[in-house]
Amino acid sequence: MVKQTKTNLIISIMETPAKNLSIVPPASQEETSSTKRIEKIRSFANYALQKAGLNNGDATSMKTFLKWIKDGYIVDEAYNEKEHETHKRKIQVLISEKKDDREKLECEKKTIQDVRLKDEQQKVVDYEEEIQQTKLDLEQNKINTGYSSIKFFTYVSLTILLSVYLILFYASAVYASFFRNAASIIDTAGDDIVLYLDNIFDVQAIFTPSPALIIVYLAAFLFFAIGLMPHTMDGKHKKIKICLAVLGALIVDSLLAYKIDSGIHDLKVMAGIAGEDWNFLTSVNFYLVLAFGFVAYLVWGYMFDLMLKEKNKKNAAITAALVIKDLKAKIRKQKDLIADLKATVLDLESRVKTLEEKMEELKKELDKAMLNPDLLSQNLTSFYMGWRQFLNGSPDFDSKKDECEQLYNEFMETHFKKIPSLN
């Protein structure tokens, strides 16, 4: 009796008008994915039995329903749409952020590879061509050194005069700092005491024969030697070494200026005209010593450097060698810069790869967020068993049964890699 009823049901479904045999999607065609309607059902097997009857057990229709279940259009009635959509949106936002970060890194990488690297490599090529051209010009006596005899002798004259000045200045400063007798000056100055009180130099003393002059002039040459140090430095960190040498000279000159100003203050104290408050930082004498000493030292160093450069211009071979040396230094800097840029590219590639791996993880998490994989597989299997139940009701559906089984197996292999057991 039950079998007869079931057969009549199948025949009744088969006799249903053609308009009822079309697939009815859970979401209308006008609805977008963001506003899709989700159909909740109590039993996937019963739902499949109903839809199989409406579609006459068609295998293609079955595959369409399987896809709708997989995509989350047809879900179990216990499904919480709001919670599911919130979680899914969070993951989608994270994926979008990772994509933006990856695009920025790719853009930065492309800029370095297509613009900066090519520009820096071209500069190396240009410098190497300049070196070859300089060598060729030297062989053909075409190098224009730009030597000027007037400039050279001017620089020589100024350097010599400043050298004499610095020796006498430091000799006087050293004598005033360490060998000037304050008590003797007060006793012998008489009415000229005021002139001695603000005298930062003692020129007369450095021309008066005295055993102390040996130390005075040797010390002056010591300061002079300190001034030569920046012009002898070369190699790596040259600029840092020069700055340290100049800073050392400034410190020594500052100490000398302090000693001289301190001595002048002592003279004023002994003469009974010293002010109550004394601070060398507010004393004019302190800055005058620095101006006549350290500033003159800087000017001398500049003149000395100009003299050497102008002297080198007299010889074409030396000029060419200096030009080539400068170009090779530029090439080394460019190659270091290129190496840094390549390292940056490798770092960007590594960061892009890391982002892609994170995106893949998020995509997998998003797939899981669509629906629990185990539960999804179970729902798809239940749906297929309901569809098979309809097909088992009549021997006329044997061919469709085989076709549906094949499509089901292919679908499950594609999306799950393992076909669940139907037992």
Contacts in CASP RR format, 6 or more apart in sequence:
PFRMAT RR
TARGET T0000
AUTHOR 0000-0000-0000
METHOD contacts of the structure
MODEL  1
MVKQTKTNLIISIMETPAKNLSIVPPASQEETSSTKRIEKIRSFANYALQ
KAGLNNGDATSMKTFLKWIKDGYIVDEAYNEKEHETHKRKIQVLISEKKD
DREKLECEKKTIQDVRLKDEQQKVVDYEEEIQQTKLDLEQNKINTGYSSI
KFFTYVSLTILLSVYLILFYASAVYASFFRNAASIIDTAGDDIVLYLDNI
FDVQAIFTPSPALIIVYLAAFLFFAIGLMPHTMDGKHKKIKICLAVLGAL
IVDSLLAYKIDSGIHDLKVMAGIAGEDWNFLTSVNFYLVLAFGFVAYLVW
GYMFDLMLKEKNKKNAAITAALVIKDLKAKIRKQKDLIADLKATVLDLES
RVKTLEEKMEELKKELDKAMLNPDLLSQNLTSFYMGWRQFLNGSPDFDSK
KDECEQLYNEFMETHFKKIPSLN
6 393 0 8 1.000
7 393 0 8 1.000
7 394 0 8 1.000
10 53 0 8 1.000
10 390 0 8 1.000
10 393 0 8 1.000
10 394 0 8 1.000
13 53 0 8 1.000
13 54 0 8 1.000
13 56 0 8 1.000
14 53 0 8 1.000
14 56 0 8 1.000
16 53 0 8 1.000
16 54 0 8 1.000
20 54 0 8 1.000
21 54 0 8 1.000
21 55 0 8 1.000
21 56 0 8 1.000
22 55 0 8 1.000
23 55 0 8 1.000
23 61 0 8 1.000
23 64 0 8 1.000
23 65 0 8 1.000
24 54 0 8 1.000
25 68 0 8 1.000
25 73 0 8 1.000
26 36 0 8 1.000
26 37 0 8 1.000
26 38 0 8 1.000
26 39 0 8 1.000
26 68 0 8 1.000
26 73 0 8 1.000
26 74 0 8 1.000
27 36 0 8 1.000
27 37 0 8 1.000
27 38 0 8 1.000
27 73 0 8 1.000
28 37 0 8 1.000
31 37 0 8 1.000
36 73 0 8 1.000
37 73 0 8 1.000
38 72 0 8 1.000
38 73 0 8 1.000
38 74 0 8 1.000
38 75 0 8 1.000
38 79 0 8 1.000
38 81 0 8 1.000
39 73 0 8 1.000
39 74 0 8 1.000
39 75 0 8 1.000
40 75 0 8 1.000
40 76 0 8 1.000
40 77 0 8 1.000
40 79 0 8 1.000
41 47 0 8 1.000
41 74 0 8 1.000
41 75 0 8 1.000
41 76 0 8 1.000
41 77 0 8 1.000
42 77 0 8 1.000
43 382 0 8 1.000
44 69 0 8 1.000
44 76 0 8 1.000
44 379 0 8 1.000
44 380 0 8 1.000
44 382 0 8 1.000
44 383 0 8 1.000
44 386 0 8 1.000
45 382 0 8 1.000
45 383 0 8 1.000
45 385 0 8 1.000
45 386 0 8 1.000
45 389 0 8 1.000
46 386 0 8 1.000
47 74 0 8 1.000
47 383 0 8 1.000
48 62 0 8 1.000
48 65 0 8 1.000
48 382 0 8 1.000
48 383 0 8 1.000
48 384 0 8 1.000
48 385 0 8 1.000
48 386 0 8 1.000
48 387 0 8 1.000
48 389 0 8 1.000
48 390 0 8 1.000
49 386 0 8 1.000
49 387 0 8 1.000
49 389 0 8 1.000
49 390 0 8 1.000
51 61 0 8 1.000
51 65 0 8 1.000
51 387 0 8 1.000
52 62 0 8 1.000
52 386 0 8 1.000
52 387 0 8 1.000
52 389 0 8 1.000
52 390 0 8 1.000
52 391 0 8 1.000
53 390 0 8 1.000
55 61 0 8 1.000
55 62 0 8 1.000
57 387 0 8 1.000
57 390 0 8 1.000
57 391 0 8 1.000
57 397 0 8 1.000
57 400 0 8 1.000
57 404 0 8 1.000
58 400 0 8 1.000
59 400 0 8 1.000
59 403 0 8 1.000
59 404 0 8 1.000
59 406 0 8 1.000
59 407 0 8 1.000
60 407 0 8 1.000
62 384 0 8 1.000
62 387 0 8 1.000
62 404 0 8 1.000
62 407 0 8 1.000
62 408 0 8 1.000
63 407 0 8 1.000
63 408 0 8 1.000
63 411 0 8 1.000
65 74 0 8 1.000
65 383 0 8 1.000
66 380 0 8 1.000
66 383 0 8 1.000
66 384 0 8 1.000
66 408 0 8 1.000
66 411 0 8 1.000
67 411 0 8 1.000
68 74 0 8 1.000
69 75 0 8 1.000
69 376 0 8 1.000
69 379 0 8 1.000
69 380 0 8 1.000
69 383 0 8 1.000
70 370 0 8 1.000
70 371 0 8 1.000
70 376 0 8 1.000
70 380 0 8 1.000
70 415 0 8 1.000
71 370 0 8 1.000
72 370 0 8 1.000
72 371 0 8 1.000
75 371 0 8 1.000
75 379 0 8 1.000
76 375 0 8 1.000
76 379 0 8 1.000
84 369 0 8 1.000
87 369 0 8 1.000
88 366 0 8 1.000
88 369 0 8 1.000
88 370 0 8 1.000
91 362 0 8 1.000
91 365 0 8 1.000
91 366 0 8 1.000
91 369 0 8 1.000
92 366 0 8 1.000
94 362 0 8 1.000
95 359 0 8 1.000
95 362 0 8 1.000
95 363 0 8 1.000
95 366 0 8 1.000
98 355 0 8 1.000
98 358 0 8 1.000
98 359 0 8 1.000
98 362 0 8 1.000
99 359 0 8 1.000
101 355 0 8 1.000
102 352 0 8 1.000
102 355 0 8 1.000
102 356 0 8 1.000
102 359 0 8 1.000
105 348 0 8 1.000
105 351 0 8 1.000
105 352 0 8 1.000
105 355 0 8 1.000
106 348 0 8 1.000
106 352 0 8 1.000
108 348 0 8 1.000
109 345 0 8 1.000
109 348 0 8 1.000
109 349 0 8 1.000
109 352 0 8 1.000
112 341 0 8 1.000
112 344 0 8 1.000
112 345 0 8 1.000
112 348 0 8 1.000
113 345 0 8 1.000
116 341 0 8 1.000
117 338 0 8 1.000
117 341 0 8 1.000
117 342 0 8 1.000
117 345 0 8 1.000
120 334 0 8 1.000
120 337 0 8 1.000
120 338 0 8 1.000
120 341 0 8 1.000
121 338 0 8 1.000
123 330 0 8 1.000
123 334 0 8 1.000
124 331 0 8 1.000
124 334 0 8 1.000
124 335 0 8 1.000
124 338 0 8 1.000
127 327 0 8 1.000
127 328 0 8 1.000
127 330 0 8 1.000
127 331 0 8 1.000
127 334 0 8 1.000
128 331 0 8 1.000
130 323 0 8 1.000
130 327 0 8 1.000
131 324 0 8 1.000
131 327 0 8 1.000
131 328 0 8 1.000
134 143 0 8 1.000
134 320 0 8 1.000
134 323 0 8 1.000
134 324 0 8 1.000
134 327 0 8 1.000
135 320 0 8 1.000
135 324 0 8 1.000
137 143 0 8 1.000
137 320 0 8 1.000
138 316 0 8 1.000
138 317 0 8 1.000
138 320 0 8 1.000
141 316 0 8 1.000
143 316 0 8 1.000
143 319 0 8 1.000
143 320 0 8 1.000
145 313 0 8 1.000
145 314 0 8 1.000
145 315 0 8 1.000
145 316 0 8 1.000
145 319 0 8 1.000
146 313 0 8 1.000
147 310 0 8 1.000
147 313 0 8 1.000
147 314 0 8 1.000
148 310 0 8 1.000
148 313 0 8 1.000
151 306 0 8 1.000
151 310 0 8 1.000
152 307 0 8 1.000
152 310 0 8 1.000
152 311 0 8 1.000
152 314 0 8 1.000
155 303 0 8 1.000
155 306 0 8 1.000
155 307 0 8 1.000
155 310 0 8 1.000
156 307 0 8 1.000
158 303 0 8 1.000
159 300 0 8 1.000
159 303 0 8 1.000
159 304 0 8 1.000
159 307 0 8 1.000
162 296 0 8 1.000
162 299 0 8 1.000
162 300 0 8 1.000
162 303 0 8 1.000
163 224 0 8 1.000
163 300 0 8 1.000
165 296 0 8 1.000
166 220 0 8 1.000
166 223 0 8 1.000
166 224 0 8 1.000
166 293 0 8 1.000
166 296 0 8 1.000
166 297 0 8 1.000
166 300 0 8 1.000
167 217 0 8 1.000
167 220 0 8 1.000
167 221 0 8 1.000
167 224 0 8 1.000
168 203 0 8 1.000
168 206 0 8 1.000
168 220 0 8 1.000
169 201 0 8 1.000
169 220 0 8 1.000
169 292 0 8 1.000
169 293 0 8 1.000
169 296 0 8 1.000
170 219 0 8 1.000
170 220 0 8 1.000
170 223 0 8 1.000
170 224 0 8 1.000
170 293 0 8 1.000
171 206 0 8 1.000
171 213 0 8 1.000
171 216 0 8 1.000
171 217 0 8 1.000
171 219 0 8 1.000
171 220 0 8 1.000
172 201 0 8 1.000
172 202 0 8 1.000
172 203 0 8 1.000
172 205 0 8 1.000
172 206 0 8 1.000
173 200 0 8 1.000
173 201 0 8 1.000
173 256 0 8 1.000
173 260 0 8 1.000
173 289 0 8 1.000
173 293 0 8 1.000
174 215 0 8 1.000
174 216 0 8 1.000
174 219 0 8 1.000
174 220 0 8 1.000
174 256 0 8 1.000
175 202 0 8 1.000
175 205 0 8 1.000
175 206 0 8 1.000
175 212 0 8 1.000
175 213 0 8 1.000
175 216 0 8 1.000
176 200 0 8 1.000
176 201 0 8 1.000
176 202 0 8 1.000
176 205 0 8 1.000
176 260 0 8 1.000
176 263 0 8 1.000
177 256 0 8 1.000
177 259 0 8 1.000
177 260 0 8 1.000
177 263 0 8 1.000
178 259 0 8 1.000
179 205 0 8 1.000
179 212 0 8 1.000
179 216 0 8 1.000
180 202 0 8 1.000
180 205 0 8 1.000
180 263 0 8 1.000
182 263 0 8 1.000
182 266 0 8 1.000
182 267 0 8 1.000
182 270 0 8 1.000
183 270 0 8 1.000
185 193 0 8 1.000
185 196 0 8 1.000
185 267 0 8 1.000
186 193 0 8 1.000
186 267 0 8 1.000
186 270 0 8 1.000
186 271 0 8 1.000
189 195 0 8 1.000
189 196 0 8 1.000
193 271 0 8 1.000
196 267 0 8 1.000
197 264 0 8 1.000
197 267 0 8 1.000
197 268 0 8 1.000
197 271 0 8 1.000
197 273 0 8 1.000
198 264 0 8 1.000
198 285 0 8 1.000
199 264 0 8 1.000
200 260 0 8 1.000
200 261 0 8 1.000
200 264 0 8 1.000
200 285 0 8 1.000
200 288 0 8 1.000
200 289 0 8 1.000
200 292 0 8 1.000
206 213 0 8 1.000
206 216 0 8 1.000
206 217 0 8 1.000
223 249 0 8 1.000
223 252 0 8 1.000
223 297 0 8 1.000
226 245 0 8 1.000
226 248 0 8 1.000
226 249 0 8 1.000
226 252 0 8 1.000
227 245 0 8 1.000
227 249 0 8 1.000
227 297 0 8 1.000
227 300 0 8 1.000
227 301 0 8 1.000
228 304 0 8 1.000
229 245 0 8 1.000
230 241 0 8 1.000
230 242 0 8 1.000
230 245 0 8 1.000
230 246 0 8 1.000
230 301 0 8 1.000
231 301 0 8 1.000
231 304 0 8 1.000
231 305 0 8 1.000
231 308 0 8 1.000
233 241 0 8 1.000
233 242 0 8 1.000
233 245 0 8 1.000
246 298 0 8 1.000
249 294 0 8 1.000
249 297 0 8 1.000
250 294 0 8 1.000
253 289 0 8 1.000
253 290 0 8 1.000
253 293 0 8 1.000
253 294 0 8 1.000
253 297 0 8 1.000
254 290 0 8 1.000
254 294 0 8 1.000
256 289 0 8 1.000
257 280 0 8 1.000
257 285 0 8 1.000
257 286 0 8 1.000
257 287 0 8 1.000
257 289 0 8 1.000
257 290 0 8 1.000
258 280 0 8 1.000
258 286 0 8 1.000
260 285 0 8 1.000
260 286 0 8 1.000
260 289 0 8 1.000
261 280 0 8 1.000
261 283 0 8 1.000
261 285 0 8 1.000
261 286 0 8 1.000
261 289 0 8 1.000
262 280 0 8 1.000
264 285 0 8 1.000
265 274 0 8 1.000
265 278 0 8 1.000
265 283 0 8 1.000
268 274 0 8 1.000
268 275 0 8 1.000
280 286 0 8 1.000
312 318 0 8 1.000
312 319 0 8 1.000
312 322 0 8 1.000
313 319 0 8 1.000
367 373 0 8 1.000
370 376 0 8 1.000
371 379 0 8 1.000
373 416 0 8 1.000
377 412 0 8 1.000
377 416 0 8 1.000
377 420 0 8 1.000
378 420 0 8 1.000
380 411 0 8 1.000
380 412 0 8 1.000
381 420 0 8 1.000
381 422 0 8 1.000
384 404 0 8 1.000
384 408 0 8 1.000
384 422 0 8 1.000
385 422 0 8 1.000
387 404 0 8 1.000
388 401 0 8 1.000
388 404 0 8 1.000
388 405 0 8 1.000
390 397 0 8 1.000
391 397 0 8 1.000
391 400 0 8 1.000
391 401 0 8 1.000
391 404 0 8 1.000
392 401 0 8 1.000
409 419 0 8 1.000
412 418 0 8 1.000
412 419 0 8 1.000
412 420 0 8 1.000
413 419 0 8 1.000
END
